[in-house]
C-alpha cells in the first residue's frame, strides 16, 4: 500500500496539467491591461482663496483632487508640504479631499502658491493650480482723538456744558488708508460704524492718513440703572484680519431722572373699609429711603377715596377739600419716625378727583442730599388734614405685604405706626430739583472731559 500511494502523486499532477491545458484551449485569450497614462484632472484649492490676504505665516492648504493622488504645495517654487487625497464623505465617486498642513509662507509679502497633483500611476497633472496671496501680519495703526457732541448743540454758559436734543456723541479716530475698515466695538460683538471719513495725503511711499467719525448713541438708562460706564474699543482692521484696538471709557449719566417710591402692591383699595381719614390738625405719613442717585423729593402721590358725599350744586363735582402736603426729616430714633418738617407745606386745593391717584408736584423740591438732615436719604411724605374727614386716603391691606413704614399722628406726638396696612402715599424723587419733558440731560465723561446733551 505504501508503494501504490507514492505512484499516485505523479498521476494527479499529470491530470491537473491536462485539465489546465483543456481549459486553456476551450476559452478565448485575455490581454493584460496596460498602464494608466491619463494625467489627473479637476484639482482645486478652497483655502486660501486666490487674491486673498492672510495674517499667519503657517497655514493649511485645502481642496479637492483625484482619490489617492499626491498633492504637493510649492511656495515661491519651494516645496512646502504634501498630502494624499482621501475619499470625501459622502463619497461622490469623483474627487477626494486633501489638507496639506503647516505650509510655511516665510516672511511677509506676496506669495505665489503652486499645487501639483500626481496620481497613483505617476501621472502628473498637465497644469498646476496657481494662486497668489499676500502674507500680512502687520495691523493698521489706530488712534482715538476726541469725542464730539452732536452737531445741533447750544452751549449753556451757566452750567458750562453743551446741550442738545439728541443723546448721542461722535467719536473721532485716526488710521491710514491701507485699513479695510474701522468701528467702535462694545459688549463683545456690538459695533458702531463710521458715517464719514477724510484722507490726508502723506509723503512719497507712505499710506495716506485717514480720520474717521463714528456716531455713538447712549446705552439704555432707566430709573433703576440711570448711569453706565462702558469700555469701548476703537478698532482699525485690514483685509488679512489684523486689528489694532484702543480702549476708550465713556461714563453715561442721565440727569433729570426720576422715579416713584412706593409701598403699594395694589391698584386701588379692596373695599371701602380700606381707607383712613382724620380731623383737622391730624397728620399721616409714609417713610422712604431714596436711591443713592436721588437728591430731591419733587412730588407726592395720594390715593384719594370716595367720601360718599354729593355736591348739592353739581352732583358730578368731587367734594374733596384742601389738605396740606408735607415732607419730614426723620427723627433720631432707632426706628425713624417723622421729625422736623422739611418744606413750607403745599396746599392741595379742592375738588380734586376721587377714587384715583392725585399727584402733587412740589413748588420747591426738598433737598435730601444732606446726610445730617436726611441720614442715608431717609425721609417721610404725607399730609395734614385741614377739614374733618376729608379727604379719605387709601390703605393697602394686602396680607404679608405690609412694610411697617406708615405713620399716623392723632394730634400730638408720639406718632403711631400702622401695622396692618401701608398707607397709599408715594414719593417722587429725582437727581435734579425739577424734571419736565424735554429738560432731561445726558452727561458723558471721557477721562477728564465732560460732554452733556439734552
BELQUI-V667444 format. One record per helix or strand of 3 or more residues. SS is the DSSP state (H for helix, E for strand). FROM is the first residue (numbers start at 1). LEN is the number of residues. If there is no record, write none. Layout:
ss=SS from=FROM len=LEN
ss=SS from=FROM len=LEN
This chain:
ss=H from=2 len=25
ss=E from=44 len=4
ss=E from=58 len=9
ss=E from=70 len=6
ss=E from=78 len=7
ss=E from=95 len=10
ss=E from=109 len=10
ss=E from=129 len=7
ss=E from=143 len=7
ss=E from=153 len=4
ss=E from=161 len=4
ss=E from=168 len=9
ss=E from=181 len=6
ss=E from=190 len=11
ss=E from=209 len=9
ss=E from=227 len=11
ss=E from=243 len=13
ss=E from=258 len=4
ss=E from=283 len=7
ss=E from=296 len=9
ss=E from=323 len=8
ss=E from=338 len=4
ss=E from=356 len=12
ss=H from=375 len=3
ss=E from=378 len=8
ss=E from=393 len=4
ss=E from=406 len=4
ss=E from=425 len=6
ss=E from=441 len=6
ss=E from=449 len=5
